[in-house]
C-alpha cells in the first residue's frame, strides 16, 4: 500500500483532505522510555505515514513535533505533507480556555498550525471557530458525539465552520446509533480507532 498516494486521502467538507490511515501516539508515560514516541513517529514517516494523531494530554507532543521537524529538515516531507490531529481535552471546553490550550499544543509541537483539532464537548466550538479564522487550525472535528450532540452543533445559529469528522472511540455504540450518526450528515467523516493490543509496537495504534 502506498500511504503517500493521492488515492490514500479522502476529501473533507471544508475542502481539505485526510489520509485514510494514521499513526496514533498515545502511550503510558510511566512504562515507555524517553524518545519512544520520537523514534516511532520518525519511523512511521519514513514508512509513508502522513497522518499523525496526538493530544497534549499524551505528554509527548514535543516528541511528535520534533520528529516531524527533523523529517522536514531532512527533506523527507514538507509541512503540508503532514496531517496532524490534536485534541481539546474535555476539561478545557470553557471558551476562554480553548485558544490557550491549542496554543500550548502548538508550542509543544513547535508548529504554526494543526491540520485537525477535535473537541469532545459542543460548548467549545464557537471559540474553536475563532482559532480556525486565526489560522491556528485547518479543520475542526468532534469526538464520540452522538446524534443529539451533533444536532446541537449543526443546528446552532451562526455556525461558521462545520465539523469535518467524528472520531469514534466508543465501540459500545449500537449499529442503530452508528446508522443514526451517519445519516445525520453525510459530509462528516467517521474516524474509527483500531488498537492492535497484540501488535509488537503496541501501545501505538493505527487509526482508520
HELIX and SHEET records of a PDB file:
HELIX    1   1 UNK A    6  UNK A    8  5                                   3    
HELIX    2   2 UNK A   36  UNK A   47  1                                  12    
HELIX    3   3 UNK A   56  UNK A   58  5                                   3    
HELIX    4   4 UNK A   61  UNK A   73  1                                  13    
HELIX    5   5 UNK A   79  UNK A   81  5                                   3    
HELIX    6   6 UNK A   90  UNK A   92  5                                   3    
HELIX    7   7 UNK A   95  UNK A  109  1                                  15    
HELIX    8   8 UNK A  122  UNK A  124  5                                   3    
HELIX    9   9 UNK A  125  UNK A  133  1                                   9    
HELIX   10  10 UNK A  147  UNK A  154  1                                   8    
HELIX   11  11 UNK A  175  UNK A  184  1                                  10    
SHEET    1   A 2 UNK A   9  UNK A  11  0                                        
SHEET    2   A 2 UNK A  17  UNK A  19 -1                                        
SHEET    1   B 9 UNK A  22  UNK A  24  0                                        
SHEET    2   B 9 UNK A  51  UNK A  53  1                                        
SHEET    3   B 9 UNK A  83  UNK A  88  1                                        
SHEET    4   B 9 UNK A 114  UNK A 119  1                                        
SHEET    5   B 9 UNK A 137  UNK A 143  1                                        
SHEET    6   B 9 UNK A 165  UNK A 168  1                                        
SHEET    7   B 9 UNK A 189  UNK A 194  1                                        
SHEET    8   B 9 UNK A 205  UNK A 207 -1                                        
SHEET    9   B 9 UNK A  22  UNK A  24 -1                                        
END                                                                             
